[in-house]
Amino acid sequence: MKKVESQVNFPKLEEEVLRYWEDADIFQKSISNREGKEKYRFYDGPPFATGLPHYGHFVPGLVKDVFPRYKTMRGYQVERQWGWDCHGLPIENIVEKELGFKNKKDILEFGVEKFNDLCRTKVLSYAKEWEVVMKRFGRFVDMEHAYHTMDVDYMESIWWVWKSLWEKGLVYESYRTMHICPRCETTLSQQEVSEGYKDVKDLAVTAKFELVDEPGTYLLAWTTTPWTLPGNVALAINQNIAYTKVESEGETYIVAFNLIQQVFAGKEYQQIEKVEGQDLIGKSYIPPFQDYYNNKTLENRDNGWKIYHADFVTTDVGTGIAHEAPAFGEDDMVLGKLHNLPWVQHVRMDGTIKDEVTGFAGSQVKPIENPQAFDVEIIKSLATKRLLFSKEKYEHSYPHCWRCDTPLLNYATSSWFVAIEKIKELAIENAKEINWSPEHIKNGRFGKWLEGARDWSVSRQRFWASCIPLWVCECGEQLVIGSRAELKEKSGVMVDDLHKHIVDEVTFPCACGKTMKRIPDVLDTWFDSGSMPYASKHYMGEGELEAFPANFIAEGLDQTRAWFYYLHVLSTALKGENAFENCVVNGTVLAEDGRKMSKKLNNYPDPMGIIDTYGADALRLYILSSPVVIAEDLSFSEGDLGSITRNTFRMLWNSYSFFTTYATIDNWSPAEEIIQSENIFDRRIISKLQSLIQNMTRELDSYGPAQGARLIAPFVEELSNGYIRENRSRFWKNENDSDKYAAYQTLYTVLVDLSKLMAPFTPFISEEIYRNLTGEESVHLAEWPKFNDGLVDNILEEQFQVQQEILTVGRFVRTNNKQPIKQALRKMAVCIRKQDVILSLELQYALKKALNIKELEFYDEPDYVKNVWKNPDYYSEFGILESNNPQEQDAYRNVWVSFYKLDSTRDADLILEKESREIIRAIQEGRKKAEFNVEDRIVLGYSGKEDVFAVHQEDIAREVLATTVQKNELTDAEYTNTVDIEGDRFTFWLKRS
């Protein structure tokens, strides 16, 4: 054991520990030394390495570090494989921006092979920086053998997953309306759409639709998507709603009766007659843009541009009449199929207007730079045709592309789906067995999303992604390929890369004699992520999957609709069981002002700068103790982080330094056979330690990182300001004193076990303390402390708690009554409500010492207390007593200590005692300034305050470690000083003895 100085640079210490871990290969040993033990299975969700890690990565990364460390110490073998997310729009968008591409056509002209090759080069742009940051943050994870979703083995397992779903009848192709990104020209899933909603102000219009058989009578239809009006093929009403004809400004209109005042607000109008909804059904009308499609030859043309009943029409907003464009809305499409309406899709997949819509051809319907621009053009056209009744700004939540920020379009197109609704009942039932932290996620955010799950659109019309392994022929034949070997068997070609530009070139003959080609679509990137349990191990369906299910996973709250969800539904589909057993969900780290952290706003401190200033341990404990690890938000405060360093870590370090200082002086070493101390303070701190072990184990077993982390600071406070402060003098006793060695053994035991308990949370300082005290290789190779019920003393704990209540209130009473703690008082009386608690003599002595009181009196008669409380004359007998503030009095009544009274009479003895304390304090300060070692014995000379020394010389000598005290100057003194003690000059001289 080496002596440790009280001053420490935590970041520098951590750097030294990091070097040791690397040199001694501690992380790998933490896995290899558990060989043959039960495996604890952990899945690490893959991030993109296209940017530097930030607080949003630190939080889940930290949670992912705590539990594997803990489970390792509990005896499990815990492999921790890192993964990289390599596919999808995030990578493609980076390349597109670098190349200046504006749309999908640019990529096709550039060449898919060249484009994908560039995507590959961008995937791991910041991988090295990630490795540095994760290591510096103290995370144990295997990044050297990381899985990559773009590796051929990983992608081949994706093919196995797809084929397995195909064989189970859980994938199908369908034509339906869904959200597309016109810039990326691809469909998006329900989850992807949910990520990009923004509150925007759009233009809503009420357009006029003239009845064919009643010229001059118009139905008014309200829409928030004016750009869809050229695709109108029907109007929808609800036959159960009352409608009416209204005359206004010389024209006749039909609207829902309940909406007259809203629709005609600010206009003069007259109600003419009520109209039954049933009488409107089947009537024909003239569409506002009839020139484009109404006169064309279309399938089912005779069914178009008529009025139909629809239950989804309400009078919540609008006019009670809905414009129907089946190519651009789910309800519209259902209505279109029901009545065989003509199909009009006047917008291309890239969001541009088709050529036949003359006057608008080529226009973008939702340009990112001005999403309302085309709506304005439609409104102008309606106005020119005298078909615009009104327009308004309409604020609503609108979906945007989660990567390129382009407004999405509701668009009918073909897509491949995973049939989630077929397995939803089983998925919901399985989910009941998952343990969530915090618990409300189970039936809340995750449970609700699962209940509302719809079939998953998994096909994407993009390039850098896993391919759908489906080959088709013109004859209609379809074949799913489940492996590279199977593809070689069919085509004769063995491929080493399964990306689009490679496998699209692989064809083979169909039984009909024609050629089978792969469909062009690729897979949603979340299909990669959801397949991680199988693909990361290159599982192809043979034998048991050893790493399944995961005992534990962790990510942010947003992943309840993403990675957690896709893991769950795919495992339910493939294996009929859960992919994970326990899941910890974190919230979001915000800037201190509560806003989102933004590089542009520069409203948060650099994470690495924080670590360089305070150390990773402090940042880890700050995060782990905060609400952010229980799925709530945290407004990051550097001030709060700094207080953890100043308080918890400094107190712990000072306790550790104190122990090593005196243990090395006495050349102390722990006993081979530990005998329980008889000292009440030793027994109490050991009892508290056992409670800490029990509580910490319970919280970590139940996956409560915050609850576990919050146990650390109070115990460190108790150790430093309770145990050590109260027992400091025991370490100064004679060398052979048994009580001294009991104190050593107790403090040693506490520090060693505390270092183990803190190891998952604060791995650096725990390593330093444990290695130095024990000489063992690493705390992260050690066993978790075992709870010993026999060392828990509940009666003693209760006594100490009462003592602390008395001490807390007593200090307040002294302060409130201007009785400084350095001034000894003759007597204090206290009533304890917990009448069955009797403080031991040791605790009474400690209490008197801490409060600087000569005598304590205890009362347990409540009636007596009540009488005293009401009698002001009684107070005068003992001087100034309780606060006169009724709220403070009520606070006292709610604790165990319900009443105090002080005897503040100051006699000569008490005055001398106070002055002796001031003399001791001055001499101790002199020792520090003279740079004496804590163990150095001294010779003390003094001049002045002879009356104090006459009574308290022995106490003063003991406290300042003086072997000789003389009433005169030391001619060879190493230090001298003159101070003021209660208005008198006091001079002292010091030298080492």
N, C-alpha and C positions, 0 to 999 in steps of 0.2 A: 504494500500500500504506500502510495506517495502522498506527501502533504500537498494540499490544494490551497492556493491563495484565494482570498475572499473576492478579489477582483477578477472578472472573467469577461472575455469577448466571445459571446455565444456564437456568432457567425464563424469566427475563426476556429473555435472548438469543433463546430460541425464539419468544417472542411477537413480537419484532422481525422475525425471519425470516418468521413467518407473515404479518405485514403486508406484507412485501416480496413474498412469493409472490402474495398477492392483488392488490396494486397492479400488479405486473408481469405478472400472468396466466401465471405460470410453468407451472402444470399444463397449461393449454390449449396453451401453446407446445410443451410436451414431446410433444404429439400432432401439432399442426399442422406443426412443423418436420421431422416424419418423413413428410410427405405424399409418396406415391409409393413409399415403401419397403415392404418385405415386412411384412404384418400379423402380429402375434402375438395370437392369439385367447384371451381370458380370460373365463371365466364367473364371475359373483359370485352365490353362493347368497343368496336373499332372507331377511332376518330380519323378525320382527314388530317394529313400532314401538309396542307396547303397554306398554313399560317402558323404563327407562334401560339403556344398554349397560353391560356388566360385563366382568370378566376373561375370561369364556367367549366374549365377542365380540371382545375385544382380540386374543386369540391368533390365531385364523384370519384376522382382519382385518389383522394385522401381516404374516403370511405372504403374504396376498394383495397387500400393498403392496411387499414386497421384490422379488418376481420381475418384476412389471411395470416397476418402476423399473430393475432390472438389464437387462431385455430392451430397454427404451428406450435405455439407454446403449450397448447392443450394436447399435443401428441400426434396430430394429424400430419400427413404429408400433403402439402399444398403447392401444386404447380401453378405458376402464374404467367401464362403466355399472353403477351401483348398482341394486338392485331391492328392492321391498317385498313381503313376504308379507302378503296382505290378507284371506284367506279362512279359514274353518274354525272348529273348536270353540274355539280360544283367544279369538277375538273374540266368538263367541256367548256364551261363559261369562262374559266381562266384563259384557256387557249383561244377561244373566240375573241376575247377582249384584246389579247396580245396581237392577234392577226387582223384585228379591226373588222371582224365579221359582224354583219347585222342580222343575218337570218340563216336558216338551214340550207338554203340554196347555195350560199357561199361555201359551206362545208363540202357539199357534193361536187362543186366545181373544183375545189382545192384537192379533193381526193380523200376518201375515207381512210385508206391505209396511212397516208401521211398525217392526217388529223389524229388518228389513234396513236401513232408513234409519238406525236408531240404530247398527247395526253399522258402517255406513260412516263415521259420525262418530268412531268409536273407533279406527279402523284406524291413523291416523297421529298418535295422541295425543302421542307424544314425538318426532316426526320432526325438529323443530327442534333439540331437545336432542341427538339423534343426529348431526346435521350439525355442531354445535359440537364435540362430543367427538371425532368422527372427524377433523376438521380439526386439533384441538389435538394429537391423537395423531400427527399428521404424515402421515396417509394421503392420497394422491392418488387421488381417485375422483370420478366425475361423479354427484353426487346431484341436480343440477338437472334432469337429463333421465332420472331413474330410471324403470324400468318398474314397473308396479303390477299384481299379478295380478287386481285387480278392474276394470281398465280394459277397455273394450269391445273394443279391438283384441286385447288379450291373450286375453280370453275367447273371441273369435271363432276364434283360432288353436287353442284347446283343442277347439273343435268340429271343426276340420279334422283334428286328431290323432285324435279319436274316430272320425270317419268313415273315416279311413285304416285304422285298426285293424279297423273293421267290414268294410270291403271286403276285407281280407286274411284274414277269418275268425278274428280274434284276440280278439273279445269275444263273450260269451255270458251268458245268464241261467241260474242254477241254484238249486235249493233244497237247502241243506246246513247242517250245523251249523258255527257259527263263533262267535267271541266278540262279544258285544254289550255296550254300556254301557246299563243300564236307566234311568239318569237322563237321559242324552242320547238314548236310544231310537234308537241307530244301530249298525250293524255296524262292526267295526274290521278293519284288515288285519293280516296276519301280523307286519309290522314294527311297527305301532302297539301290538299286544299285547305284543311283546317289550320295549317301553320301560317297561312299568308293573309288572313283577313285584316283589312284596314278600314277605319271609318273614313268615308269619302263623301263628297257632295257631287251627286250626279244630277243630270237633267231628266225630269219626268215630264211626259206630255199626255194630254188628253186629246185624242184624235177623233175626227168625225167620219163615220162610216154610213153612207147613204143607202137606205133601203131601195131595192130595185122596184118594188111594187108601190112604193110611196115616195116618189121624188120630193125632195125638200124636207124629209124626215130622216134624222141622223141618230144612230146609236153612238153614244160616247164611250170610248174605251180608254182606260188609263194604263200607261206602261212606263216602267223605269228603264227600259232598254229600247229607246227609239230606233237604234240601229237594226233591230230585228223586224221592223215594220215592212220592208220590202219582201220579207219571207212570210207575210201573213197569208193564211189560207182559211181561217175560220174565226168566228167570235163565239165566246162561251158565256152563257148566263146560267143562273141557278133557278130552276123552275119553281123552287120553294120561296123565292124572294119576290116581293111585290115591286113592280116597276110602274113607272108613270111617264106620260108625255108632258113635256114642259115647253112652253113657248117663250123665247127670249130673243130680243134683237131681230125679230122678223123671221126666225127659223124655229123648227120644231125638233126637239131632242127627246131621246129615251134614256132614262137613267133609273137606278134603284131608288124607290120612294124614300128610304131612310137617309139617302145621301144628297137629297136635293139642296139643302141649305149649304152643305159643304162644297158641292160642285159649282153652285151658282153664287157663291159668296162674292159680294161686290158688284153683282149684275142685277138688273131688273128682270124678273121672270114671272110667269103665270102658269100654274098647274092646270093642264087641260083635262086629262082623264087618266085613270089608272089602267095599266096594261097587265094582263096575266102573263106570267113568264111562259106558260105552256103555249100561248098564242104566238109568241115570238119564234119558237123553235121551228127550224126548217126554212125560215125566210132567207132570201138571198140579199146580198148587199154588194156595193161596189167598193173594192179595196182601194186604199189611197195610192198604191203604186201598181195599178192594174196593167199598165203598159208592159211590164217586165215579164209577168208570168200568167196573168189571168187569160190572156189571149193565145197562150202557147198550147201546143199539144202535150198534155201531161196525163200520166196514168191516174185514174180516179178523178179526172177533172170535174166531172159532174157533181161530185160530193163536196167540192171546195166552195169557199166564200159564202158559207151559210152559217146560220146560228144553231149552236148545239147546247145541250144541257151538260153541266159539269158540277159535281159536288164541291170541287175545290174553290169555286167562286164564292166569295163572301162579301160582306159590306163593311169589313174592318177598315179598308182604305179604298181609294179609287172611286169607281162609278158603279160597281156591281156588274160590270161587263168587262170581260178579259179578251185581249187580242191573243190569238193563238198562232204560234210559229213552231210546228212540231220538231223542226231541225235544231231548235235552240232552247229546249226546256223539257224537263222530265214529264211534268204534268201534261204539257202540250203534246209530247210524243205519244203518251198513253192515249190521249183523246184522239190523236191522229190514227193510231192503229185500230182503235175501237170503231171508228167511222170510215176507215179507208180513205182518209183525206189525201189529196195530192201532196207530193213531196217537193218542197221548195227549199233549197239550201243555197242562198245567194252569196255566202261567204266561204272563202277557201280556208284550209287548215292553218294557213299563215296569217289569218285575220284580215285578208284583203278582199274587197268586193269583186265578184266575178264580172267578166266582160259584158255579159248580157244586160247588166244593170247600168245602162248608159247614163252618163252624167256623173256616176259615182264610181265607175270601174277603176280598180286599182287602189282605191282609198283604204286606209287602215281603219277598222271599226273601233279599236281601242288603242291608239298609239300611246306608248308609255310617256312621251313628252307632253301630251295633251289628250287625256282619255276622253274628254267630252267633245273633241273637235268634230268627229263625224256625226254625233248626235245633233250638234248645232246645224250641220248641213241638212240633216233630215228635217229638222224643225223649220228651217228656212223653206225647204221644198213644200212642206205641208202648208205653210203660210201662203206661199205663192198659189197653191191650188185651192186656197180658202178652206182647207181641211184641218186647220189647227184651231182647236177650241181654247186651249190654255197650255201654259208651260210653267214649270216651277223648279226650284232647286230642291233636291231630295237627298237628305243625309241618311246614309245607311252603311252597313258593314259589307264590304265587297272583297272577294278573294283575289289575291295577287300571287304570282309565281313565287314560291318560297326561295328561289335562288336569283332570278334575274329581275324580279319585282314588276314584271309586266302584268297588267290586269288580265285576268283569265276570262275565257268565254265558255258559256254553257253550249256545248256543241255535240251534235249527234255524229258518232263515228264508230268504227269497228274496234273492238278491243278483246284481248284474252283475259279471262277472269279466273280467280280461284274461288270456288263455291263455298265461301265462308258460312253462308246461311244454312248449308246442309249440316255443318258440324257445330253450329253455334250453341245448341243446347248442351252438347257434351263439353264444349269449351267453357261455358258458364258453370257447369257442374264441377269440372276439374279445378276451376279457379278458386273454388271455395276452400281448397286445401293449401293455397299459397299464403304464406305469412308475409304481411306487408308492414314496413316501418316508414312512416307512421301508419297506423292501422286503418285510418279513414280512407286511404287510397283504395283499399280492397273493394268496398261497395260504393265508393265515391267515383273518383275520376276514372280509374281503370274499369270498375264494374259497370258504370254507366256507358262507357265507350263500347265495352264488349256487348252489352245488351242492345246497343244501337248499331252493331256491326252489320255491314252489307258486304256483298260479294266484292272481292278485291280486284280492281283493274291493275294487272301486272305488266301488260305489254307497253313498251315505250318505242316511239318512232325516232330513236336516237342512235348513237354510234359506240361510245366508250362504255360498255357494260357487258354483263353476261348475256349470252344469246339464248333465245328460246330454242331448244333443240328439236324443232318440229320441221320435218321435210314433207312437202306436199307435191302432188302432181296435178296436171290439168284435168285429169279424169276424176279428181275428187279424193283420190287415195291420200291418206295421212299416215305418217310414221314418226313416232317419237324415238329419238336416239338417247340412250342412257349412259353412254361412256365413249371414250375415244376408241376403245377396242371394238365396240359395236359399230362405230362409224367406219373404222377400217374394214370390218367384215363386209359392210355394204358397199363401200366405195373403193376399197383398196388403198386408201390414203390414211397414213398415221400422222396426225397433226400434233404439234408441240405447243400450239397456241389456240385457244378457243374463242378468240375475239372475232367480231363481225367480219372484218376484212379478210380473215383467213377462212372461216368455215362457210362463208357465203359462196366461196369458190368450189366447195366440195359438193358434187352432185353424184347421183347414181341412178341407174335405170329403174323404172317402175315396172310392175308386172304387165302393164298394158303396152309396154314398149316405149313409152315416153320417158322424160327425165324428171326425177324428183329433185326439187330445190328447197333450200331452207327458207322459211318465211322471213321477211326482213326485220321483224321486230326484235328488240332486246328487252331485258327484264328490268322492272323497277329495282332500283338499288337496294330497297328494303328487303327484297327477296334474297339478296346476298346476305344481308345482315341477319335476317330471320333464320337463315340456313346455317348460321355460324357453328352451332353445336356439332354438325355433321361435316361441314366443309372444312373447318379448321383442322380436323383430324383426317381428312380425305376419306371419309366414310362412304362406302358404296353399297351398303346394305348387307354386307357379309358379317355374320357373327354379331356379338354384342357390342354396343357402343359404350365403352368403359366410362367415358367422361359425361355420361348422361344419366339423370338430369343434373343440372347445377344445384349445388347446395346453396349458392349465394350469387346474386348479381346486384349491381347498383348503377343507377344513372339519374339524370335529372327528371323533373316532373313532366317535361314534354315527351319523354320516352314512354309514358303510359299509353300514348296513342301511336307509338312508333316501335322502337326495338322490343320493349316488353310485350307489346301486343303481337308483333309479327313472330317473335319466338314462340309465343303461346299458341297462336292459331296454327302455325306450321307443325308444332310438336303434337297438337291435338289431331291434326289431319294425318300425319305420318305414323304416329305411335300411339295415339289415343290417350296420352298422358301429358303432364306438365313438363315444361322445359326447365323450370327452376322452382325451388322450394321456398327460398327467402329472398326478399327484395327490399333494399333500402333506397328511398327516393329523396332526392335533395331539391331545394328550391333554387332561387336565383340570387346571385350577388349583385347588388345595385351600388351605385355611387352613394356617397355619404348623404347627398341631398335627396335620395330616394329615386333619382332618375336612372335610366338605363346607362350602364357604363359605355362610354363612347370615345374612341380615339380622336374623333373630330372635336369633341368638347373638351378633351383632355381633363376629364373629371374624376380620374382615379389614379392611384399611384402604381407605378410599374411593379409587377409581382416580384421580379428578381431584385429590384431595388429594395423592396420590403424585406426580402430574405437577407440581403446583404447588410441591412440595418439592424433587424431584430432577430434574425435567425429563422430557420424553417420550423423549428419546434414551436416557437411562439405563434407563428401563423397557423400551424396545424391545430394547436389547442384553441386558438381564437375561433377558427372555423368550426371545429368539432363541438365546441361548447355553445354554438350559436343556433338560432332557429333554422338556419339554412340547411342543416342536415336532417330536419324533420319536415321537409317539403315546404318551408316558408321562405320568405325573402329576407335578406340581410343587407342593410345599408352599411357598407364597409366603412369602418372608422379607424383610421390609423391611431387615433388617441386611445381608443379602447384596446387596440392591439398592444400599444406601448405599455398600458397599465398592467397587462398580463406579464410582460417581461419584468417590469419594475416590481411587481408584487409576487406573483406565484414563483417565477423562475429565480428571482433574486433571493427570495426566502428559502427556496429549496437549496440553492447553491450555497447560501450562507450556512445552512444546517449541515450540509455535506462538508463544507470547508471547516466548520467548527469541529466536526467529528474527526476528520483526518488530521487536523492540527494536533489535537490532544492525544489521539491514538498513536501517532508517530512519535510524539514526545515520550510517551510511556512504553513504546515498542509493544503495543497491545496487539493481540491476535485473537480471533474468535475461538471459543471453547469447542472442543470436539463434541462434547455432550452438553447441550444447553439445558441449564436448570432454570426454572421459572423464578424470576425475582420476587422477593417479598415486598419490595417497595411499591407503595400504592400508585405512584406515578408511572412506574414501569408497567405494572399490571394494567393500568388504564389505557396507555397508548398501545399496548399489545392488543387489548380488547378492541380498541378502535380500529386497529389494523385488520383484525379478523373481520370486523363488520365491513370494512372497505373491501376486503377480498370477496366476501359474500355478495355484497351489493354490486361490485364491479362485474363479477362473474355472471350474476343474474342479468344485468343490463346487456352485456355483450352476447350472452346466450339468446336473449330475446331481440337482438339486433337493434339496440337503442344506443347509437353512438353518442348522441348529445347527452343523454342521461348518464352514460358512463363517464364521459369527459368532465361533466360538471361535478363529479365526486372528487376530482383531484385537488382543486384549489382549496376547498375547506379543510381537507386533511393536511395539506402542506401548511396552511395557516395554523392549524392545531399543533402540528409538530414544532413549528418554529416559535410561534408566540405563546404556545402553551407549554408543551413538554420541555423544550430546551431552555426557554427563559426561566422556568420554574426549577430546573435541575442543573443549571449551569455550574453551580458551585460544587456539585458532586464530582465533576471531572477534574477539580483542582485539589482533591483530597490527597492524603498520603498514598504512596505507591502501593502499599499492601492492603489498602482499605477494600473490603469485599463489596461495599455498596458502590464504590467507584466502578468496579469492574462489572457489576450488574447494570449500571447505567451505560457503560460501553456496549455490553452485549445487547441491551435493549435497543439502543440507537442504531447499532449495526444491523440488527434484524429488521428494523423498520425501514431503514434506507435501502437495504437489499431487496426486500419484498416490494417496496414502493417503486423501485426502479423497474421491477418486472411488471407491475400493474400499469405503469406509465408507458412501457415499451411500445405497445401498439399505437399509442397516441403521439408520444414524443420520443422517437427512437434514438435521437442523438444524445441528449442529456442522460437518458436512461442507460445508454451504452457506456458512457463515461463513468457514471457512478458505479454501475455493476462491475465493470471490468477492474476498476481500481480497487474496490473493496474486496472482491472475491478472488481476483487473479484468474477467473475463468475466461474462456475465449470470447464469449459474446452473450449478452442478455437475450439476443434473438435466437439463441440455440438452447436457452434455458427452459425449464418446465414452469408452467404457470403456478403461482402459489396455491397451496391447498388450504381450504378453510378448516380451521380447528375450533369446533364448537366449545371444546373444553377450556379455551382461552378467553372466551367471551364472559364478561362479568357484568350482567345487567344491573345488579344492585349498585356496583361501583360506578357504572355509566350514569345511573340516575343521580347518584350523589354529585358527580362532577357536573352534570347538567344543572342541578340546583345551584352548585357553587358558581357556575358561569352566569346564571341568572342574577345571583346576588352581586357578583362582581360587576356585571354590566350596569345594573341599576345603581349600584353604589358609586361607581365612577361618575355616572350622570348626576347623582345627587350632590356629590362633592363639587363638581363643576358648576352646577346650577346654583349652588349656595356659596360660590366663591371660596371654596376650601381646596387649594391646590394639593395635588397628590403628594408633593414633597413634604408637606406639613403633616406630621403625625398628629392624629386625634386620639383622645382618650378612650372614647367608647362609641360603638354603633350598635343599635338594636334593630332587629329585623324580624318580621313575621313571615313564616313560610306556609303557604297554603297547603303544599304537599306535606301534610303533617307526619306521614309515616316515614319520611326521609330524614335520617339523622346523619349529619356530616361527621366524618371521622376527624380525629384530632389533627391528623396530617393535613386534611383539607381545610380545617379551620385555621391552622397555622399559616398555610399558603394564602388563604383568603385575607387574613389580617396583614400579612406581609405585602400582598398586592395592593390592598386598599390603604396601607399605612395606618392601621388602626390597632390600638393596644388591647382592646377588649371587645368581644362580640357577645351580645345577648340575643337569645332566640325566644320568640313568643309563638304560641300556637292557639291562643284564645281569640277566635274571630270577634266575639262581642267586645272584648277589651280593645281590639284594634279599631272597631267601629266607633267606640266611645272616644278614643284618642283622636281619631280622624276628625271628629266633630268638635273637639275641644281645643280652641286656639291657645288657651292658657297653658296647656300641657306642652305645647311646642316651645314656649319660652324657657322652660326648664332645661331644655337640651339645645337651645340655640335655634337657628333658622333650619327648617326642615324641608318638607316636600314642596314641589311646585304648586303654585296656586291655580295653574291652568287645569280646568276640569278634564280636558281631553287627555292631558298627560296623566292625571290621576286615574282616569279610566284605563289607560294603557297599563299602568302598574297593577291594577286590579286583575287584568287578564293574564298576567304571568304568574309563575309560582311565587315569586317574591312580591308580596302585596303591600309591604309597608316598611319604611325606614325611619329611623330617628338618629340624630347625631348629637354627641356631646363634644362640642367644639372648643371646650375650655382648654387654653394653652398654658401649661405650667412650665417651669424651668427645664424639667427633664425632656419634655417634648421639643422644646426649642433647641436644646443641645443635640437631640437626635436629628432634627432637621439639618442643623449646621454640619453634623458629621456626614450626612449624605452629600451635601454640597462639597465638602472637602474631598470625599472619595471621588466624586465626579471630576473635580479639578485635577486630582492626581492621575486618574485614569486617562484623562485627555493629555496630560503631560507625558505619560508613558507612550502614547501613540505618536506624539510629536517628536519624542526622542527616538522613535523607531525601535523601541524595545520589542523583543519577541513576546508573544502572549505567555510563554512559559517562563520567562526570565524572572527570577527572584531579585528583589531590590533592597537597597538601604535607603531609608527615608529620613531626611532631616527637616525640621519645621521651625517656624517662628510665628507666634501668635496663636490665638484660640487654644490656649493651654487648658481652659476649663472643659473644652470639648474632648481633648485628648485624655484628660484625667478620667473621664467616664467611658469613652468609646475607642481608646487606642487599640484595643485588641480587635474590635470589629473592623476598624480602618486598616490595620495591618493585614488581616485576613483577606479583605476585599482587593487590596492593591498588590498582594503577594510580597509584602515587606517582611524580611527576616529580622531586620533591626530598625528600630525607630528611636531617634534621638532628638532632643530639644535644642538643636543648634545647627549652624551651617555646616555643610559638607564641603570641605575645601577642594576635594577632587570630584565634585559633582559633574555628572554628564548632562544634567538638565536642571534649570532653575526657573521659577516663575513666581510672580506675586499676583494674587487675585483678591477680589472683594467678597467677603463672606458676611452677609447681614450688616454691612456698613463698616466692617473692620478689615484691616489689611492682614492677609495671611500669605506668608512666603514658605515655599517648600523647595527642597533640593533632592534630586534622585541620582542614584548610580546603581549599576548592576552589582549584586552581592557576590 
